[in-house]
Amino acid sequence: MANLPTIARAMAVAAAVTLMSGAASLAATIQATFNLSGPAYAVDPGLQIGTSTTSGSFTLNLSLGQSQVINLFDIWSMENQVNADDLTPRALFADFTLAGTGATGTAMGLVNGSISAPFQWGNINWMAPVILQAQGGNQVVISLTSAIFGFASGTLASGNQPFSNGHVLAVVSYIPAPVPLPAAGLMLVGALGGIVVVRRRRSKV
């Protein structure tokens, strides 16, 4: 008869193979909308920005475990130089809504100007990714990339010059729902824990 560790390893391998084959065969159409807002659009104090859009949508066909990169929007500075007040970060919010489940989430980016003579430029750096609950308990994770924008020698370039724009990309991932440990697995864990307790008690006698 196979010993307990061998059985446990076999169960783990079988579960992993099942999950991998199931994930590879499942796919979904991911539809989402987004809206941009925040004090980064406002005038002084802070580095005022412009973006190629303030709202939009995207549709992707992804298999479980798959990711895709899209160009979400372009960003530039509305100012012609970085002043002292532009060095303090201000927030830009990207609100996402997932079609089907109606799940919502917000990504926050911090915008500020930087100076390193004779150059000046703007930065946007995003915080944590957005995690949205999709159908079937799976998840859509949206991670936004940081960007440098409005770069020019000695001054920030105007937003109507294409080379001065920064590109904010979205990495959209479709990942499986967390899988609960099967009841048999829980019983096995409990049994192993009981064995450890018994052995400790015997060693103290």
Residue, then its C-alpha position, 0 to 999 in steps of 0.5 A: m500500500a502506498n504511504l501517506p506522503t506518496i498519496a499526498r504528492a499524487m493528489a497535488v499533481a492531479a489537482a495541478v494538471t486539472l487546473m492547468s488543463g481547465a485554464a487553457s480551455l476557458a476563454a472570455t470576452i473582457q469588456a470594460t470602460f474607463n474614465l479619467s479625473g482628478p486634480a492633475y487636470a487643474v491649474d496651479p498649484g501642480l503640473q497641469i496635464g492634458t490627455s488624449t481622452t478622458s474616457g473610453s472602452f476596450t474589448l479583449n478576448l483572453s484565455l485564463g492566465q493570458s494577458q494583453v497590453i493596450n495603449l490606454f491614453d496619451i499624456w502631456s503637460m499643458e505648461n511650458q516649464v516646470n515651476a516650484d509648485d509643479l514638483t509636488p505630486r497630484a493625483l490622476f484617477a482612472d476608474f474602470t467598470l467591467a461589463g457583465t458583472g458591473a465590478t468597479g475599481t480605481a487606479m491612482g497615478l501621481v503626476n509631478g514635474s522634474i528638473s535636471a538642468p538643462f532638462q525638464w519633464g513630467n512623470i506619472n507613476w501608478m500605485a496598485p493595480v485594479i482587480l475586478q471580479a469577472q463572471g465565474g469568480n475569475q478576476v480581471v487585473i488591470s496594471l497601468t504603466s508609468a510614463i515620462f512625458g513632455f520632454a524637451s531641452g530646457t522646457l516642457a514641449s507643447g502638447n500638440q507636438p507628438f514626440s512630447n507625449g507619454h503613452v500610458l499602457a494597460v496590462v490586462s490579465y484574466i486570471p482564475a478564481p482562487v481555488p479552495l482546498p478540497a475537503a479531502g485536502l483539509m482532512l489530510v492537513g488535519a491528520l498530519g497535524g494530529i500526527v505531529v502533536v502525538r509525536r511531540r507528546r511521546s517525545k516528552v514522555 
